[in-house]
Amino acid sequence: MPFKDYLRIARILVSLGITKIRLTGGEPLLRRGIVDFVRDLSKLRPQGLKPSSSNSPVGAAEAVPFQNFLDLAITTNGHLLAGMAQQLKDAGLNRITVSMDAVDPDRFTRITRVPGGFDHVLAGIRAARDAGLWPVKVNCVLMRGFNEDQIVPFGMFARQEGVIVRFIEFMPLEEDRVWAPSTVVPLDEILQCMAEYRPLVEIPHAKSETARRYRFYDGIGEIGIIAPVSHPFCGHCSRIRITSDGKIRTCLFSVWDHDLHELMRRGASDEELAEFIRGVVQRKEERHHIGEPDFVPASRTMVHIGG
């Protein structure tokens, strides 16, 4: 979609109580005009949130403090970040997340098939940190037999680089559909492995946060674990996703989309779009069914829904 359509959707969502927007991809930094789009988004101002009720705004499962600014973040592979970090910060971006599945340069090259790519990504992480895009988060999807030996090196990386590392359990959203329970490195195993390197202390987190957070006992370095397979958080999830073609997904594992852009194309007013969004969110799935006999894979894989 053109940026003007994304901006209209974002404006409506913010008017309904959304306070955080994250731009994903594909690779969002490849999109021409992304800095100007960030600048336009940063001008939006969230509305005051009301306590949860049956007709609350896309409003949330818990009461949260009101903030009069939009928390604006980007998830990127980091290859172009070094040259854009300060521009994005100046445009109003608050935070950055870099996706990388290894901190060993040779392993990183084998995974990404980009010679020298690790140095570019590391430079981007440091540039983002220096620009004040804080906290800088580094996401790693763990797969057994693929990169589970990177757990401790990522812990060392968090301490050395002053970033938050977040491990994500492998979910059945990949294009090749090779997911199996045996490929998942669960939260408890990650904690046990990391504790053998350095003891961890859990950090309290809001119910709607997807990551369980931990700090090393000496206060240097933080990790998070997003564990939708072994420790589902569906009951507290307050996120929705807009795909690149303007469809709403209320869960990564939805088996259907809700076509918001088609309504826009037909000339729907902002009020009509807002009512459509409310109806979709009120029918949000209670939970996913990963690993259960009746599990049905998502209708689109992660590369098609933004991630």
C-alpha positions in Angstrom: 0.0 0.0 0.0 1.1 3.6 -0.4 2.3 5.3 2.8 -0.8 7.6 2.9 -3.0 4.5 3.4 -0.8 3.2 6.1 -0.9 6.6 7.8 -4.7 6.8 7.6 -5.0 3.3 9.2 -2.4 4.3 11.9 -4.3 7.5 12.7 -7.6 5.6 13.2 -5.9 3.0 15.4 -4.3 5.6 17.5 -7.7 7.3 17.9 -9.0 4.0 19.3 -6.3 3.8 22.0 -3.3 2.2 20.3 -0.1 3.6 21.8 2.6 1.5 20.2 3.3 1.0 16.5 6.0 -1.3 15.1 7.1 -1.3 11.5 8.3 -4.7 10.2 8.7 -6.3 6.8 10.2 -7.7 4.7 13.0 -5.3 5.4 11.4 -1.9 6.2 14.6 0.1 5.7 14.5 -0.8 2.0 11.3 1.0 1.5 11.9 4.4 -0.1 10.4 7.2 2.0 10.6 5.2 5.3 12.2 8.1 7.2 9.5 10.6 6.1 6.9 8.0 7.1 8.4 7.6 10.5 8.2 11.4 10.8 4.6 11.5 9.9 3.7 8.7 12.4 5.6 10.4 15.2 3.2 13.4 14.9 0.2 11.2 16.0 -0.9 11.5 19.6 -2.6 8.7 21.4 -5.9 9.3 23.1 -6.5 8.7 26.8 -7.1 5.1 27.6 -10.2 4.0 29.5 -10.4 1.0 31.9 -11.3 -2.3 30.2 -15.0 -2.8 29.4 -17.1 -4.6 26.9 -17.0 -1.5 24.6 -13.6 -0.2 25.4 -11.5 1.1 22.5 -9.2 -1.4 20.9 -8.6 -1.0 24.4 -6.9 -3.2 26.3 -7.1 -6.1 28.6 -5.5 -4.1 31.4 -5.5 -0.5 32.5 -2.3 1.3 31.5 -0.9 4.7 32.2 -1.7 7.3 29.6 1.1 8.6 27.5 0.8 11.5 25.1 3.4 10.2 22.6 3.4 7.3 20.2 5.9 4.6 21.0 7.3 4.0 17.6 9.7 1.1 16.8 11.1 -0.7 13.8 12.3 -4.3 13.4 15.1 -4.7 10.8 17.8 -7.1 9.7 20.3 -4.3 10.5 22.2 -4.3 7.2 21.3 -0.7 6.3 20.9 0.6 9.9 24.4 2.1 10.4 23.7 4.8 7.7 20.1 5.4 8.8 20.0 5.2 12.6 20.5 8.9 13.3 18.0 9.9 10.6 15.4 7.6 12.0 16.0 9.0 15.5 15.7 12.6 14.3 12.5 11.7 12.5 10.9 10.5 15.8 11.7 6.8 16.0 11.9 5.6 19.6 13.3 2.1 19.5 14.9 -0.4 17.2 14.9 -4.2 17.1 17.5 -6.1 15.0 16.9 -9.7 14.0 19.9 -11.9 13.9 20.2 -15.6 14.6 23.9 -15.9 15.4 26.6 -13.7 16.9 29.5 -15.9 15.6 30.5 -14.1 12.3 31.1 -17.4 10.4 27.8 -18.9 11.5 26.0 -15.6 10.7 27.4 -15.7 7.2 26.3 -19.3 6.7 22.8 -18.4 7.9 22.4 -15.2 5.9 24.6 -16.0 2.9 25.9 -12.4 3.1 29.7 -12.3 3.3 30.8 -9.6 5.7 27.2 -9.0 6.8 27.9 -9.5 10.5 30.2 -6.5 10.6 27.5 -4.3 8.9 24.8 -5.4 11.3 27.1 -4.9 14.4 27.9 -1.4 13.1 24.2 -0.8 12.8 23.5 -2.0 16.3 26.2 0.3 17.7 25.0 3.3 15.6 21.4 2.8 16.9 22.7 2.7 20.4 24.8 5.8 19.9 21.8 7.6 18.3 19.7 7.0 21.4 17.3 4.4 19.9 17.0 2.8 23.2 16.6 0.1 24.2 18.2 -1.6 21.3 16.9 -5.2 21.2 18.3 -8.1 19.3 15.9 -10.9 18.4 17.1 -14.5 17.9 14.8 -17.3 16.8 16.2 -20.5 18.3 16.0 -23.9 16.4 17.3 -27.1 17.7 20.2 -28.4 15.6 20.5 -25.0 14.0 21.7 -22.4 16.5 20.9 -23.4 20.0 24.6 -23.3 20.7 24.4 -19.5 20.4 22.5 -19.0 23.7 25.5 -18.3 25.9 27.3 -16.3 23.1 24.2 -14.1 22.9 24.3 -13.6 26.7 27.8 -12.5 26.4 26.8 -10.2 23.5 24.1 -8.6 25.6 26.6 -7.8 28.3 29.3 -6.6 26.0 27.2 -4.4 23.7 24.7 -3.0 26.1 21.7 -4.4 24.3 18.7 -6.5 25.2 18.7 -10.0 23.6 15.4 -11.7 23.2 15.2 -15.4 22.3 12.0 -16.5 20.4 10.7 -20.0 20.4 10.5 -21.4 16.9 6.8 -21.2 15.7 5.1 -23.0 12.8 5.0 -20.0 10.6 7.9 -20.7 8.2 7.5 -21.0 4.5 8.8 -24.6 4.3 6.4 -25.9 6.9 9.1 -28.0 8.6 8.1 -27.1 12.2 7.9 -29.9 14.7 7.8 -29.9 18.5 11.3 -31.4 18.6 12.7 -28.3 16.8 11.6 -25.9 19.6 14.2 -24.8 22.2 11.8 -24.0 25.1 12.0 -21.3 27.7 13.1 -23.5 30.6 16.0 -25.0 28.6 17.1 -21.5 27.6 17.1 -20.4 31.2 19.0 -23.5 32.4 21.6 -23.0 29.7 22.1 -19.3 30.5 22.2 -19.9 34.3 25.2 -22.1 33.8 27.0 -19.1 32.3 25.6 -16.4 34.8 22.8 -16.5 37.3 19.6 -14.6 36.2 17.1 -12.6 38.1 13.6 -12.2 36.7 12.3 -8.7 36.0 8.6 -8.0 36.6 6.7 -7.3 33.4 3.3 -6.1 32.3 0.7 -8.8 31.5 0.5 -7.7 27.9 4.3 -7.9 27.3 5.1 -10.9 25.1 8.6 -11.4 26.6 9.6 -12.7 30.0 12.5 -10.6 31.1 15.6 -11.4 33.0 18.7 -9.5 34.2 22.0 -11.0 35.0 22.6 -11.1 38.8 25.3 -8.4 38.7 23.0 -6.0 36.8 25.0 -6.1 33.6 22.9 -7.2 30.6 19.3 -8.2 30.0 17.7 -11.0 28.1 14.1 -11.7 27.3 12.3 -14.9 26.2 9.2 -15.0 24.0 7.7 -18.4 24.6 4.4 -18.8 22.7 4.9 -22.5 22.4 5.9 -23.7 25.9 4.4 -20.8 27.9 1.5 -19.2 25.8 0.5 -15.7 26.7 -2.6 -15.6 24.5 -5.0 -14.5 27.2 -3.0 -11.2 27.7 -2.1 -10.5 24.1 -3.3 -7.0 23.0 -1.6 -6.8 19.6 -3.0 -6.7 16.1 -1.2 -6.7 12.8 -1.8 -4.8 9.6 -0.3 -6.7 6.6 1.4 -5.1 3.7 -1.8 -5.4 1.6 -4.0 -3.8 4.3 -5.5 -6.8 6.0 -6.0 -7.1 9.8 -4.7 -10.2 11.5 -5.7 -10.5 15.2 -3.2 -13.4 15.7 -0.2 -14.7 13.9 -2.0 -18.0 13.7 -5.2 -16.7 12.2 -6.6 -18.8 9.4 -8.3 -15.8 7.9 -7.7 -12.1 7.2 -10.0 -9.1 7.7 -9.7 -6.8 4.6 -9.5 -3.2 5.8 -8.0 -1.9 2.6 -10.9 -3.1 0.5 -13.2 -1.0 2.6 -10.9 2.0 2.1 -10.9 1.3 -1.7 -14.7 1.4 -1.6 -14.7 4.8 0.0 -15.5 4.0 3.7 -15.3 6.8 6.1 -12.9 6.9 9.1 -15.9 6.2 11.4 -16.8 3.1 9.3 -13.3 1.9 9.3 -13.1 2.4 13.1 -16.3 0.4 13.6 -14.9 -2.4 11.4 -11.7 -2.5 13.5 -13.6 -2.6 16.7 -15.7 -5.6 15.5 -12.6 -7.5 14.3 -10.8 -7.0 17.6 -13.8 -8.0 19.7 -13.7 -11.4 17.8 -9.9 -11.9 18.5 -9.0 -15.5 18.9 -8.8 -16.7 22.5 -5.6 -18.7 21.9 -3.5 -20.6 19.4 -3.5 -24.4 19.2 0.1 -25.1 18.5 1.0 -28.8 19.2 -2.6 -29.8 19.6 -4.2 -32.5 17.4 -6.6 -30.0 15.8 -4.0 -27.4 15.1 -4.5 -25.8 11.7 -1.5 -23.8 10.3 -1.9 -20.1 9.7 -3.3 -19.2 6.4 -0.2 -17.2 5.5 3.4 -17.7 6.6 5.5 -15.1 8.4 7.1 -13.8 5.2 3.7 -12.8 4.0 2.3 -11.2 7.1 5.2 -9.1 8.2 8.1 -10.7 10.0 
